[in-house]
Amino acid sequence: MALLIAIKLAVVIIYILRLNASHSFQEYAPPIAMMAALSFFIVAALWLAGMKLRGSD
């Protein structure tokens, strides 16, 4: 799970760097930040749900 999150983070960073090089980053920063926050909360909720289902908490 941690490896999957790290891979997604690396892909997002590469994508952001490419956008920054090719376009004005100011246009894309708010939607990217919102998607990153939403992804974080979804992953956290799934992780918590998995912990509760396994009874590991």
PDBQT receptor file of N, H, CA, C and O in Angstrom, charges set to zero:
ATOM      1  N   MET A   1       0.832  -1.198   0.000  1.00  0.00    +0.000 N 
ATOM      2  CA  MET A   1       0.000   0.000   0.000  1.00  0.00    +0.000 C 
ATOM      3  C   MET A   1       0.874   1.258   0.000  1.00  0.00    +0.000 C 
ATOM      4  O   MET A   1       0.622   2.198  -0.755  1.00  0.00    +0.000 OA
ATOM      5  N   ALA A   2       1.886   1.266   0.841  1.00  0.00    +0.000 N 
ATOM      6  H   ALA A   2       2.091   0.503   1.454  1.00  0.00    +0.000 HD
ATOM      7  CA  ALA A   2       2.778   2.432   0.894  1.00  0.00    +0.000 C 
ATOM      8  C   ALA A   2       3.514   2.611  -0.429  1.00  0.00    +0.000 C 
ATOM      9  O   ALA A   2       3.743   3.734  -0.877  1.00  0.00    +0.000 OA
ATOM     10  N   LEU A   3       3.882   1.491  -1.047  1.00  0.00    +0.000 N 
ATOM     11  H   LEU A   3       3.696   0.579  -0.683  1.00  0.00    +0.000 HD
ATOM     12  CA  LEU A   3       4.568   1.555  -2.342  1.00  0.00    +0.000 C 
ATOM     13  C   LEU A   3       3.648   2.146  -3.407  1.00  0.00    +0.000 C 
ATOM     14  O   LEU A   3       4.085   2.951  -4.229  1.00  0.00    +0.000 OA
ATOM     15  N   LEU A   4       2.386   1.753  -3.394  1.00  0.00    +0.000 N 
ATOM     16  H   LEU A   4       2.030   1.099  -2.727  1.00  0.00    +0.000 HD
ATOM     17  CA  LEU A   4       1.412   2.281  -4.346  1.00  0.00    +0.000 C 
ATOM     18  C   LEU A   4       1.253   3.791  -4.182  1.00  0.00    +0.000 C 
ATOM     19  O   LEU A   4       1.210   4.523  -5.171  1.00  0.00    +0.000 OA
ATOM     20  N   ILE A   5       1.166   4.253  -2.946  1.00  0.00    +0.000 N 
ATOM     21  H   ILE A   5       1.200   3.659  -2.143  1.00  0.00    +0.000 HD
ATOM     22  CA  ILE A   5       1.034   5.690  -2.673  1.00  0.00    +0.000 C 
ATOM     23  C   ILE A   5       2.286   6.424  -3.152  1.00  0.00    +0.000 C 
ATOM     24  O   ILE A   5       2.184   7.499  -3.743  1.00  0.00    +0.000 OA
ATOM     25  N   ALA A   6       3.461   5.855  -2.901  1.00  0.00    +0.000 N 
ATOM     26  H   ALA A   6       3.545   4.982  -2.421  1.00  0.00    +0.000 HD
ATOM     27  CA  ALA A   6       4.710   6.488  -3.328  1.00  0.00    +0.000 C 
ATOM     28  C   ALA A   6       4.786   6.594  -4.845  1.00  0.00    +0.000 C 
ATOM     29  O   ALA A   6       5.242   7.607  -5.375  1.00  0.00    +0.000 OA
ATOM     30  N   ILE A   7       4.341   5.553  -5.547  1.00  0.00    +0.000 N 
ATOM     31  H   ILE A   7       3.971   4.730  -5.117  1.00  0.00    +0.000 HD
ATOM     32  CA  ILE A   7       4.352   5.572  -7.014  1.00  0.00    +0.000 C 
ATOM     33  C   ILE A   7       3.407   6.644  -7.538  1.00  0.00    +0.000 C 
ATOM     34  O   ILE A   7       3.754   7.393  -8.452  1.00  0.00    +0.000 OA
ATOM     35  N   LYS A   8       2.209   6.717  -6.958  1.00  0.00    +0.000 N 
ATOM     36  H   LYS A   8       1.927   6.109  -6.216  1.00  0.00    +0.000 HD
ATOM     37  CA  LYS A   8       1.253   7.738  -7.402  1.00  0.00    +0.000 C 
ATOM     38  C   LYS A   8       1.805   9.140  -7.144  1.00  0.00    +0.000 C 
ATOM     39  O   LYS A   8       1.645  10.036  -7.973  1.00  0.00    +0.000 OA
ATOM     40  N   LEU A   9       2.451   9.327  -5.997  1.00  0.00    +0.000 N 
ATOM     41  H   LEU A   9       2.581   8.599  -5.323  1.00  0.00    +0.000 HD
ATOM     42  CA  LEU A   9       3.028  10.624  -5.665  1.00  0.00    +0.000 C 
ATOM     43  C   LEU A   9       4.108  11.003  -6.667  1.00  0.00    +0.000 C 
ATOM     44  O   LEU A   9       4.186  12.157  -7.090  1.00  0.00    +0.000 OA
ATOM     45  N   ALA A  10       4.946  10.037  -7.050  1.00  0.00    +0.000 N 
ATOM     46  H   ALA A  10       4.883   9.100  -6.707  1.00  0.00    +0.000 HD
ATOM     47  CA  ALA A  10       5.995  10.300  -8.033  1.00  0.00    +0.000 C 
ATOM     48  C   ALA A  10       5.399  10.678  -9.384  1.00  0.00    +0.000 C 
ATOM     49  O   ALA A  10       5.898  11.588 -10.046  1.00  0.00    +0.000 OA
ATOM     50  N   VAL A  11       4.340   9.990  -9.799  1.00  0.00    +0.000 N 
ATOM     51  H   VAL A  11       3.934   9.250  -9.261  1.00  0.00    +0.000 HD
ATOM     52  CA  VAL A  11       3.680  10.302 -11.072  1.00  0.00    +0.000 C 
ATOM     53  C   VAL A  11       3.100  11.713 -11.035  1.00  0.00    +0.000 C 
ATOM     54  O   VAL A  11       3.229  12.466 -12.001  1.00  0.00    +0.000 OA
ATOM     55  N   VAL A  12       2.467  12.069  -9.930  1.00  0.00    +0.000 N 
ATOM     56  H   VAL A  12       2.363  11.458  -9.145  1.00  0.00    +0.000 HD
ATOM     57  CA  VAL A  12       1.892  13.416  -9.804  1.00  0.00    +0.000 C 
ATOM     58  C   VAL A  12       2.982  14.476  -9.843  1.00  0.00    +0.000 C 
ATOM     59  O   VAL A  12       2.809  15.509 -10.489  1.00  0.00    +0.000 OA
ATOM     60  N   ILE A  13       4.093  14.243  -9.170  1.00  0.00    +0.000 N 
ATOM     61  H   ILE A  13       4.234  13.404  -8.645  1.00  0.00    +0.000 HD
ATOM     62  CA  ILE A  13       5.192  15.220  -9.170  1.00  0.00    +0.000 C 
ATOM     63  C   ILE A  13       5.755  15.397 -10.571  1.00  0.00    +0.000 C 
ATOM     64  O   ILE A  13       6.014  16.524 -10.993  1.00  0.00    +0.000 OA
ATOM     65  N   ILE A  14       5.949  14.300 -11.301  1.00  0.00    +0.000 N 
ATOM     66  H   ILE A  14       5.739  13.385 -10.958  1.00  0.00    +0.000 HD
ATOM     67  CA  ILE A  14       6.454  14.392 -12.683  1.00  0.00    +0.000 C 
ATOM     68  C   ILE A  14       5.459  15.157 -13.555  1.00  0.00    +0.000 C 
ATOM     69  O   ILE A  14       5.856  15.989 -14.371  1.00  0.00    +0.000 OA
ATOM     70  N   TYR A  15       4.163  14.874 -13.380  1.00  0.00    +0.000 N 
ATOM     71  H   TYR A  15       3.841  14.198 -12.716  1.00  0.00    +0.000 HD
ATOM     72  CA  TYR A  15       3.123  15.555 -14.152  1.00  0.00    +0.000 C 
ATOM     73  C   TYR A  15       3.135  17.058 -13.870  1.00  0.00    +0.000 C 
ATOM     74  O   TYR A  15       3.028  17.872 -14.787  1.00  0.00    +0.000 OA
ATOM     75  N   ILE A  16       3.268  17.417 -12.579  1.00  0.00    +0.000 N 
ATOM     76  H   ILE A  16       3.354  16.756 -11.834  1.00  0.00    +0.000 HD
ATOM     77  CA  ILE A  16       3.285  18.835 -12.193  1.00  0.00    +0.000 C 
ATOM     78  C   ILE A  16       4.514  19.522 -12.780  1.00  0.00    +0.000 C 
ATOM     79  O   ILE A  16       4.421  20.648 -13.268  1.00  0.00    +0.000 OA
ATOM     80  N   LEU A  17       5.660  18.854 -12.736  1.00  0.00    +0.000 N 
ATOM     81  H   LEU A  17       5.736  17.939 -12.340  1.00  0.00    +0.000 HD
ATOM     82  CA  LEU A  17       6.874  19.461 -13.291  1.00  0.00    +0.000 C 
ATOM     83  C   LEU A  17       6.746  19.671 -14.800  1.00  0.00    +0.000 C 
ATOM     84  O   LEU A  17       7.216  20.681 -15.324  1.00  0.00    +0.000 OA
ATOM     85  N   ARG A  18       6.125  18.741 -15.494  1.00  0.00    +0.000 N 
ATOM     86  H   ARG A  18       5.743  17.920 -15.069  1.00  0.00    +0.000 HD
ATOM     87  CA  ARG A  18       5.923  18.903 -16.938  1.00  0.00    +0.000 C 
ATOM     88  C   ARG A  18       4.960  20.053 -17.231  1.00  0.00    +0.000 C 
ATOM     89  O   ARG A  18       5.182  20.838 -18.152  1.00  0.00    +0.000 OA
ATOM     90  N   LEU A  19       3.881  20.147 -16.434  1.00  0.00    +0.000 N 
ATOM     91  H   LEU A  19       3.701  19.510 -15.685  1.00  0.00    +0.000 HD
ATOM     92  CA  LEU A  19       2.946  21.256 -16.621  1.00  0.00    +0.000 C 
ATOM     93  C   LEU A  19       3.638  22.587 -16.375  1.00  0.00    +0.000 C 
ATOM     94  O   LEU A  19       3.430  23.554 -17.108  1.00  0.00    +0.000 OA
ATOM     95  N   ASN A  20       4.455  22.625 -15.345  1.00  0.00    +0.000 N 
ATOM     96  H   ASN A  20       4.624  21.840 -14.750  1.00  0.00    +0.000 HD
ATOM     97  CA  ASN A  20       5.152  23.855 -14.988  1.00  0.00    +0.000 C 
ATOM     98  C   ASN A  20       6.094  24.276 -16.111  1.00  0.00    +0.000 C 
ATOM     99  O   ASN A  20       6.264  25.469 -16.363  1.00  0.00    +0.000 OA
ATOM    100  N   ALA A  21       6.703  23.312 -16.783  1.00  0.00    +0.000 N 
ATOM    101  H   ALA A  21       6.565  22.343 -16.579  1.00  0.00    +0.000 HD
ATOM    102  CA  ALA A  21       7.635  23.622 -17.861  1.00  0.00    +0.000 C 
ATOM    103  C   ALA A  21       6.912  24.075 -19.125  1.00  0.00    +0.000 C 
ATOM    104  O   ALA A  21       7.435  24.898 -19.878  1.00  0.00    +0.000 OA
ATOM    105  N   SER A  22       5.705  23.539 -19.365  1.00  0.00    +0.000 N 
ATOM    106  H   SER A  22       5.281  22.870 -18.754  1.00  0.00    +0.000 HD
ATOM    107  CA  SER A  22       5.053  23.810 -20.638  1.00  0.00    +0.000 C 
ATOM    108  C   SER A  22       3.964  24.876 -20.570  1.00  0.00    +0.000 C 
ATOM    109  O   SER A  22       3.681  25.523 -21.578  1.00  0.00    +0.000 OA
ATOM    110  N   HIS A  23       3.344  25.076 -19.400  1.00  0.00    +0.000 N 
ATOM    111  H   HIS A  23       3.574  24.551 -18.581  1.00  0.00    +0.000 HD
ATOM    112  CA  HIS A  23       2.241  26.018 -19.286  1.00  0.00    +0.000 C 
ATOM    113  C   HIS A  23       2.417  26.889 -18.048  1.00  0.00    +0.000 C 
ATOM    114  O   HIS A  23       3.318  26.679 -17.236  1.00  0.00    +0.000 OA
ATOM    115  N   SER A  24       1.550  27.852 -17.932  1.00  0.00    +0.000 N 
ATOM    116  H   SER A  24       0.817  28.022 -18.591  1.00  0.00    +0.000 HD
ATOM    117  CA  SER A  24       1.539  28.663 -16.721  1.00  0.00    +0.000 C 
ATOM    118  C   SER A  24       0.997  27.825 -15.566  1.00  0.00    +0.000 C 
ATOM    119  O   SER A  24      -0.145  27.366 -15.597  1.00  0.00    +0.000 OA
ATOM    120  N   PHE A  25       1.822  27.636 -14.563  1.00  0.00    +0.000 N 
ATOM    121  H   PHE A  25       2.750  28.008 -14.538  1.00  0.00    +0.000 HD
ATOM    122  CA  PHE A  25       1.445  26.757 -13.455  1.00  0.00    +0.000 C 
ATOM    123  C   PHE A  25       0.298  27.347 -12.632  1.00  0.00    +0.000 C 
ATOM    124  O   PHE A  25      -0.435  26.610 -11.973  1.00  0.00    +0.000 OA
ATOM    125  N   GLN A  26       0.142  28.658 -12.667  1.00  0.00    +0.000 N 
ATOM    126  H   GLN A  26       0.738  29.257 -13.202  1.00  0.00    +0.000 HD
ATOM    127  CA  GLN A  26      -0.903  29.317 -11.871  1.00  0.00    +0.000 C 
ATOM    128  C   GLN A  26      -2.302  28.822 -12.251  1.00  0.00    +0.000 C 
ATOM    129  O   GLN A  26      -3.184  28.750 -11.396  1.00  0.00    +0.000 OA
ATOM    130  N   GLU A  27      -2.508  28.485 -13.515  1.00  0.00    +0.000 N 
ATOM    131  H   GLU A  27      -1.791  28.544 -14.210  1.00  0.00    +0.000 HD
ATOM    132  CA  GLU A  27      -3.827  28.030 -13.968  1.00  0.00    +0.000 C 
ATOM    133  C   GLU A  27      -4.177  26.656 -13.412  1.00  0.00    +0.000 C 
ATOM    134  O   GLU A  27      -5.340  26.376 -13.125  1.00  0.00    +0.000 OA
ATOM    135  N   TYR A  28      -3.167  25.799 -13.261  1.00  0.00    +0.000 N 
ATOM    136  H   TYR A  28      -2.222  26.027 -13.495  1.00  0.00    +0.000 HD
ATOM    137  CA  TYR A  28      -3.422  24.398 -12.924  1.00  0.00    +0.000 C 
ATOM    138  C   TYR A  28      -3.222  24.072 -11.445  1.00  0.00    +0.000 C 
ATOM    139  O   TYR A  28      -3.637  23.004 -10.994  1.00  0.00    +0.000 OA
ATOM    140  N   ALA A  29      -2.596  24.969 -10.681  1.00  0.00    +0.000 N 
ATOM    141  H   ALA A  29      -2.259  25.836 -11.048  1.00  0.00    +0.000 HD
ATOM    142  CA  ALA A  29      -2.283  24.664  -9.283  1.00  0.00    +0.000 C 
ATOM    143  C   ALA A  29      -3.522  24.382  -8.431  1.00  0.00    +0.000 C 
ATOM    144  O   ALA A  29      -3.522  23.385  -7.708  1.00  0.00    +0.000 OA
ATOM    145  N   PRO A  30      -4.593  25.214  -8.473  1.00  0.00    +0.000 N 
ATOM    146  CA  PRO A  30      -5.739  24.921  -7.594  1.00  0.00    +0.000 C 
ATOM    147  C   PRO A  30      -6.428  23.587  -7.877  1.00  0.00    +0.000 C 
ATOM    148  O   PRO A  30      -6.704  22.857  -6.925  1.00  0.00    +0.000 OA
ATOM    149  N   PRO A  31      -6.725  23.222  -9.145  1.00  0.00    +0.000 N 
ATOM    150  CA  PRO A  31      -7.351  21.910  -9.356  1.00  0.00    +0.000 C 
ATOM    151  C   PRO A  31      -6.447  20.743  -8.976  1.00  0.00    +0.000 C 
ATOM    152  O   PRO A  31      -6.929  19.727  -8.476  1.00  0.00    +0.000 OA
ATOM    153  N   ILE A  32      -5.134  20.877  -9.208  1.00  0.00    +0.000 N 
ATOM    154  H   ILE A  32      -4.742  21.703  -9.613  1.00  0.00    +0.000 HD
ATOM    155  CA  ILE A  32      -4.215  19.804  -8.848  1.00  0.00    +0.000 C 
ATOM    156  C   ILE A  32      -4.163  19.650  -7.333  1.00  0.00    +0.000 C 
ATOM    157  O   ILE A  32      -4.162  18.528  -6.826  1.00  0.00    +0.000 OA
ATOM    158  N   ALA A  33      -4.121  20.753  -6.613  1.00  0.00    +0.000 N 
ATOM    159  H   ALA A  33      -4.122  21.664  -7.025  1.00  0.00    +0.000 HD
ATOM    160  CA  ALA A  33      -4.096  20.690  -5.148  1.00  0.00    +0.000 C 
ATOM    161  C   ALA A  33      -5.389  20.071  -4.617  1.00  0.00    +0.000 C 
ATOM    162  O   ALA A  33      -5.364  19.287  -3.668  1.00  0.00    +0.000 OA
ATOM    163  N   MET A  34      -6.509  20.424  -5.229  1.00  0.00    +0.000 N 
ATOM    164  H   MET A  34      -6.529  21.061  -6.000  1.00  0.00    +0.000 HD
ATOM    165  CA  MET A  34      -7.796  19.867  -4.791  1.00  0.00    +0.000 C 
ATOM    166  C   MET A  34      -7.842  18.360  -5.053  1.00  0.00    +0.000 C 
ATOM    167  O   MET A  34      -8.303  17.600  -4.201  1.00  0.00    +0.000 OA
ATOM    168  N   MET A  35      -7.369  17.924  -6.219  1.00  0.00    +0.000 N 
ATOM    169  H   MET A  35      -6.994  18.542  -6.911  1.00  0.00    +0.000 HD
ATOM    170  CA  MET A  35      -7.360  16.497  -6.532  1.00  0.00    +0.000 C 
ATOM    171  C   MET A  35      -6.419  15.740  -5.600  1.00  0.00    +0.000 C 
ATOM    172  O   MET A  35      -6.724  14.623  -5.182  1.00  0.00    +0.000 OA
ATOM    173  N   ALA A  36      -5.281  16.342  -5.275  1.00  0.00    +0.000 N 
ATOM    174  H   ALA A  36      -5.033  17.249  -5.615  1.00  0.00    +0.000 HD
ATOM    175  CA  ALA A  36      -4.328  15.684  -4.368  1.00  0.00    +0.000 C 
ATOM    176  C   ALA A  36      -4.936  15.526  -2.981  1.00  0.00    +0.000 C 
ATOM    177  O   ALA A  36      -4.803  14.472  -2.358  1.00  0.00    +0.000 OA
ATOM    178  N   ALA A  37      -5.602  16.569  -2.498  1.00  0.00    +0.000 N 
ATOM    179  H   ALA A  37      -5.710  17.425  -3.004  1.00  0.00    +0.000 HD
ATOM    180  CA  ALA A  37      -6.236  16.489  -1.175  1.00  0.00    +0.000 C 
ATOM    181  C   ALA A  37      -7.348  15.452  -1.174  1.00  0.00    +0.000 C 
ATOM    182  O   ALA A  37      -7.473  14.673  -0.229  1.00  0.00    +0.000 OA
ATOM    183  N   LEU A  38      -8.150  15.440  -2.224  1.00  0.00    +0.000 N 
ATOM    184  H   LEU A  38      -8.048  16.073  -2.992  1.00  0.00    +0.000 HD
ATOM    185  CA  LEU A  38      -9.243  14.468  -2.326  1.00  0.00    +0.000 C 
ATOM    186  C   LEU A  38      -8.690  13.044  -2.368  1.00  0.00    +0.000 C 
ATOM    187  O   LEU A  38      -9.219  12.151  -1.706  1.00  0.00    +0.000 OA
ATOM    188  N   SER A  39      -7.630  12.832  -3.142  1.00  0.00    +0.000 N 
ATOM    189  H   SER A  39      -7.199  13.557  -3.679  1.00  0.00    +0.000 HD
ATOM    190  CA  SER A  39      -7.011  11.505  -3.218  1.00  0.00    +0.000 C 
ATOM    191  C   SER A  39      -6.481  11.072  -1.856  1.00  0.00    +0.000 C 
ATOM    192  O   SER A  39      -6.625   9.914  -1.464  1.00  0.00    +0.000 OA
ATOM    193  N   PHE A  40      -5.866  12.013  -1.136  1.00  0.00    +0.000 N 
ATOM    194  H   PHE A  40      -5.750  12.954  -1.455  1.00  0.00    +0.000 HD
ATOM    195  CA  PHE A  40      -5.337  11.687   0.190  1.00  0.00    +0.000 C 
ATOM    196  C   PHE A  40      -6.449  11.242   1.126  1.00  0.00    +0.000 C 
ATOM    197  O   PHE A  40      -6.306  10.246   1.835  1.00  0.00    +0.000 OA
ATOM    198  N   PHE A  41      -7.562  11.982   1.131  1.00  0.00    +0.000 N 
ATOM    199  H   PHE A  41      -7.678  12.791   0.555  1.00  0.00    +0.000 HD
ATOM    200  CA  PHE A  41      -8.664  11.632   2.027  1.00  0.00    +0.000 C 
ATOM    201  C   PHE A  41      -9.317  10.307   1.627  1.00  0.00    +0.000 C 
ATOM    202  O   PHE A  41      -9.741   9.544   2.495  1.00  0.00    +0.000 OA
ATOM    203  N   ILE A  42      -9.404  10.024   0.323  1.00  0.00    +0.000 N 
ATOM    204  H   ILE A  42      -9.059  10.644  -0.382  1.00  0.00    +0.000 HD
ATOM    205  CA  ILE A  42      -9.971   8.753  -0.123  1.00  0.00    +0.000 C 
ATOM    206  C   ILE A  42      -9.086   7.599   0.326  1.00  0.00    +0.000 C 
ATOM    207  O   ILE A  42      -9.583   6.594   0.835  1.00  0.00    +0.000 OA
ATOM    208  N   VAL A  43      -7.771   7.738   0.139  1.00  0.00    +0.000 N 
ATOM    209  H   VAL A  43      -7.367   8.554  -0.274  1.00  0.00    +0.000 HD
ATOM    210  CA  VAL A  43      -6.836   6.683   0.555  1.00  0.00    +0.000 C 
ATOM    211  C   VAL A  43      -6.899   6.496   2.066  1.00  0.00    +0.000 C 
ATOM    212  O   VAL A  43      -6.908   5.364   2.550  1.00  0.00    +0.000 OA
ATOM    213  N   ALA A  44      -6.942   7.604   2.819  1.00  0.00    +0.000 N 
ATOM    214  H   ALA A  44      -6.935   8.523   2.425  1.00  0.00    +0.000 HD
ATOM    215  CA  ALA A  44      -7.019   7.506   4.281  1.00  0.00    +0.000 C 
ATOM    216  C   ALA A  44      -8.306   6.814   4.720  1.00  0.00    +0.000 C 
ATOM    217  O   ALA A  44      -8.284   5.992   5.636  1.00  0.00    +0.000 OA
ATOM    218  N   ALA A  45      -9.421   7.139   4.079  1.00  0.00    +0.000 N 
ATOM    219  H   ALA A  45      -9.439   7.807   3.336  1.00  0.00    +0.000 HD
ATOM    220  CA  ALA A  45     -10.699   6.516   4.441  1.00  0.00    +0.000 C 
ATOM    221  C   ALA A  45     -10.682   5.020   4.128  1.00  0.00    +0.000 C 
ATOM    222  O   ALA A  45     -11.164   4.214   4.923  1.00  0.00    +0.000 OA
ATOM    223  N   LEU A  46     -10.131   4.652   2.977  1.00  0.00    +0.000 N 
ATOM    224  H   LEU A  46      -9.740   5.307   2.331  1.00  0.00    +0.000 HD
ATOM    225  CA  LEU A  46     -10.041   3.232   2.622  1.00  0.00    +0.000 C 
ATOM    226  C   LEU A  46      -9.129   2.484   3.582  1.00  0.00    +0.000 C 
ATOM    227  O   LEU A  46      -9.420   1.351   3.964  1.00  0.00    +0.000 OA
ATOM    228  N   TRP A  47      -8.025   3.116   3.975  1.00  0.00    +0.000 N 
ATOM    229  H   TRP A  47      -7.789   4.037   3.665  1.00  0.00    +0.000 HD
ATOM    230  CA  TRP A  47      -7.107   2.488   4.917  1.00  0.00    +0.000 C 
ATOM    231  C   TRP A  47      -7.781   2.270   6.268  1.00  0.00    +0.000 C 
ATOM    232  O   TRP A  47      -7.669   1.200   6.865  1.00  0.00    +0.000 OA
ATOM    233  N   LEU A  48      -8.487   3.305   6.743  1.00  0.00    +0.000 N 
ATOM    234  H   LEU A  48      -8.579   4.174   6.257  1.00  0.00    +0.000 HD
ATOM    235  CA  LEU A  48      -9.192   3.175   8.022  1.00  0.00    +0.000 C 
ATOM    236  C   LEU A  48     -10.271   2.093   7.950  1.00  0.00    +0.000 C 
ATOM    237  O   LEU A  48     -10.445   1.319   8.891  1.00  0.00    +0.000 OA
ATOM    238  N   ALA A  49     -10.991   2.045   6.833  1.00  0.00    +0.000 N 
ATOM    239  H   ALA A  49     -10.850   2.674   6.068  1.00  0.00    +0.000 HD
ATOM    240  CA  ALA A  49     -12.030   1.025   6.669  1.00  0.00    +0.000 C 
ATOM    241  C   ALA A  49     -11.400  -0.365   6.674  1.00  0.00    +0.000 C 
ATOM    242  O   ALA A  49     -11.946  -1.292   7.274  1.00  0.00    +0.000 OA
ATOM    243  N   GLY A  50     -10.271  -0.514   6.018  1.00  0.00    +0.000 N 
ATOM    244  H   GLY A  50      -9.827   0.238   5.531  1.00  0.00    +0.000 HD
ATOM    245  CA  GLY A  50      -9.575  -1.796   6.002  1.00  0.00    +0.000 C 
ATOM    246  C   GLY A  50      -9.099  -2.207   7.382  1.00  0.00    +0.000 C 
ATOM    247  O   GLY A  50      -9.170  -3.381   7.743  1.00  0.00    +0.000 OA
ATOM    248  N   MET A  51      -8.613  -1.240   8.158  1.00  0.00    +0.000 N 
ATOM    249  H   MET A  51      -8.556  -0.286   7.864  1.00  0.00    +0.000 HD
ATOM    250  CA  MET A  51      -8.169  -1.537   9.525  1.00  0.00    +0.000 C 
ATOM    251  C   MET A  51      -9.340  -1.997  10.382  1.00  0.00    +0.000 C 
ATOM    252  O   MET A  51      -9.206  -2.935  11.167  1.00  0.00    +0.000 OA
ATOM    253  N   LYS A  52     -10.483  -1.343  10.234  1.00  0.00    +0.000 N 
ATOM    254  H   LYS A  52     -10.592  -0.581   9.596  1.00  0.00    +0.000 HD
ATOM    255  CA  LYS A  52     -11.655  -1.702  11.035  1.00  0.00    +0.000 C 
ATOM    256  C   LYS A  52     -12.194  -3.079  10.634  1.00  0.00    +0.000 C 
ATOM    257  O   LYS A  52     -12.623  -3.849  11.492  1.00  0.00    +0.000 OA
ATOM    258  N   LEU A  53     -12.174  -3.391   9.330  1.00  0.00    +0.000 N 
ATOM    259  H   LEU A  53     -11.826  -2.765   8.633  1.00  0.00    +0.000 HD
ATOM    260  CA  LEU A  53     -12.660  -4.691   8.863  1.00  0.00    +0.000 C 
ATOM    261  C   LEU A  53     -11.783  -5.831   9.384  1.00  0.00    +0.000 C 
ATOM    262  O   LEU A  53     -12.270  -6.914   9.710  1.00  0.00    +0.000 OA
ATOM    263  N   ARG A  54     -10.463  -5.555   9.453  1.00  0.00    +0.000 N 
ATOM    264  H   ARG A  54     -10.068  -4.675   9.188  1.00  0.00    +0.000 HD
ATOM    265  CA  ARG A  54      -9.561  -6.593   9.939  1.00  0.00    +0.000 C 
ATOM    266  C   ARG A  54      -9.518  -6.640  11.467  1.00  0.00    +0.000 C 
ATOM    267  O   ARG A  54      -9.041  -7.615  12.047  1.00  0.00    +0.000 OA
ATOM    268  N   GLY A  55     -10.013  -5.597  12.109  1.00  0.00    +0.000 N 
ATOM    269  H   GLY A  55     -10.401  -4.805  11.637  1.00  0.00    +0.000 HD
ATOM    270  CA  GLY A  55     -10.010  -5.556  13.561  1.00  0.00    +0.000 C 
ATOM    271  C   GLY A  55      -8.631  -5.307  14.132  1.00  0.00    +0.000 C 
ATOM    272  O   GLY A  55      -8.319  -5.756  15.235  1.00  0.00    +0.000 OA
ATOM    273  N   SER A  56      -7.802  -4.589  13.382  1.00  0.00    +0.000 N 
ATOM    274  H   SER A  56      -8.056  -4.224  12.486  1.00  0.00    +0.000 HD
ATOM    275  CA  SER A  56      -6.424  -4.352  13.813  1.00  0.00    +0.000 C 
ATOM    276  C   SER A  56      -6.271  -3.079  14.627  1.00  0.00    +0.000 C 
ATOM    277  O   SER A  56      -5.177  -2.802  15.120  1.00  0.00    +0.000 OA
ATOM    278  N   ASP A  57      -7.309  -2.311  14.781  1.00  0.00    +0.000 N 
ATOM    279  H   ASP A  57      -8.197  -2.536  14.381  1.00  0.00    +0.000 HD
ATOM    280  CA  ASP A  57      -7.149  -1.008  15.429  1.00  0.00    +0.000 C 
ATOM    281  C   ASP A  57      -7.084  -1.103  16.941  1.00  0.00    +0.000 C 
ATOM    282  O   ASP A  57      -6.951  -0.084  17.618  1.00  0.00    +0.000 OA
TER     283      ASP A  57
